[in-house]
C-alpha cells in the first residue's frame, strides 16, 4: 500500500488530489493508495477543527493515535495543542473522492447548526446521526403543495379555460 499523505497535510491538498477521482469499488482492495471503499473510493481523514492545514490520514495505518494522544510539544498534535503531555482540541472528519469533499464534527460533538456536523444533523446542540425523517417531511410538504396546486388547476383554471374556448367558438 502506498500513501500520498504519510504525515501532516492540508485539506486543500487532499481535495486537489482526490476530489475528482472516481472509482467504483466493492472492497478496500479495489481502491488505490489509502482510499477506502464507501460505494466509491474515498479518502477519509481527520483535521484540526480550527486549522484545515493540519490533517492526518489514519486510515489503514498502525499508528492511528499519532498526532492525537501523547505529546511533548504542540507540533506533536494535530490540533497544535499539547497540554500536560496530552493532545487537546477537537477534530473534524473529512471525506474526499467521487466528486465530493466535505468535513464535519463527529456524532456526539457540540454544535450550533446542522452544517457543522458530518451527518448534517445538529439536534439540541449535539451532532447526531443523519435524520432521514427531515427528507420525508420535505417530501410530504412537496406532495401536499403539489396536490393543492393540481386541485386548483383542475377545478378552477381548466373550467375557466374551457368556458373561454366555448365562448370563442360561439362568437
N, C-alpha and C positions, 0 to 999 in steps of 0.2 A: 504494500500500500504506500502510495506517495501522498504527500500533503503540500499544497501550495502555501499553507499558513501554519507553520510549525510554532511560531511564537506570537507575540502581540501584533495585531494588525488592525486596520480600521474597517468600519462597516462599509465605507465607500469602496475600499479595495475589494471586498467580498462581492459587492454589487457589480462592480466593473468586471470581475472575473466570472461570476456565475449567474447573474440575473437572467441573461438571455439564453443560458444553457437549457436545452430541452432534451430530456432523456427519460423515456418511459421505462419503468422497471417493475420487476416482480420481487426482487430482494436486494439487499445492500450490495451484494457482489456484482450486480448489474451496473453499478454506479462508479464513476472514476473518482480518484483522489479520496477525500474524506466525505464525499457526499453520501447521504443515506436515502433509502427508498421511502418516500412519503407520497405514493402514487406517481411521482416524478422524482428524479434525482435532485436532492436539495441539500444545501449546506446549512446545518444548524449549528449555532454557536452562541456564546454569551458576550455581552459588552457591559462596561460600566454604565450604570443608568445615566450619569451626567457627562459622560465622555465617550462618544461612539468611535473615538480613535483608539480606544483601548479595548480590543476584543480578543477572545481566545477560543480556539476550536477544541473543545474537549471531546468531541465525537470520535469514537473508535480509538481512544487513547488510554494508556495505562496511567498517565499522570493527571487524572481528572481533577484532582484538588489543587494542581499547580495554579498559582495566582489567586487562589480563593481561601486557603486555610492559614497555615503558619507563615510568618514573615519576620524579617529583620528590619526592613525599611519600606517606605511607601512604594517604591518601584517593584517590590515583590508581589504586590497586589494588583489585580485587575482594576479595582476601584481607586488605586493610587492612594490608599489609606490604610496604614498599618498602626493599630492601637494595641498596646500590650502584647505584641508578637502575634496578633491575630488580624487577618484582613477584615475590614468592616466596610459597610456600604451595601447598596443594592445593585442588582444586575438586571438587565433586560435580556430576554431570549430572542434571538433573531433567526430568521429563515430566509434564504436566498436561493432562487432557482425556478425554472419553469416560467420565466417571465414575471416573477413576483419577488418582492423584497419587503420585509416588514419586521418590526421589533415590538416587544411589549413586555410588561411585567407579568410574572408568573401568577398562577392561581394562589390566592391567599395573601398577596401583597396589598397594601393600602393604595387607594386610588381616588381620584375625584371625578373622572369621566371615562366612558367606555373606551375611547381611543388610546388610553394609557395601557390598557390590558392586552396581552397577547390574544386572548379569546374574545376581545372587544365586548366585554361584559363586566362593568363596574356596578356592583349592587351593594347598596348601603356602605359605600366606602371601601369595599374589598373586591379584588379581582376574582371572578368566579368562572366556572366552565361556561362555554358558549350556551346561550339560551335560545334554542330553536323556536320557542313559543313567540319570540319577538317577530320572527319572519311570518309565522302563522297569523299573528294579529294583523300585520300589514296586509297580508293576502286577504284576510277577512274584510278589512276596510275596502280594499280594491274591489272585491266581489260585491259588496253592498253598494258602493258608489256606482259600479257598472250596472247593477240591476236597476237602481233608481233611474239612471240615465236611459237605459233601454225602455223602461216603462214610460218615461216622459216622452221619448221619441215615438214610441209605438202608439200611445194613446192620445198624444197631444199634437205632435208635429205631422205625423203621417196623415191623420184625418184632415188637418188644415190643407196639406198639400193635395190630397185627393179632391177636396172641395174646390180648390183653386183650379185644378185641371178640369173638373166637370164644368165649372163656370166659364172657363176659357173656351171649351169646345162648344158650349151653348151659344156664346156670343159670336 
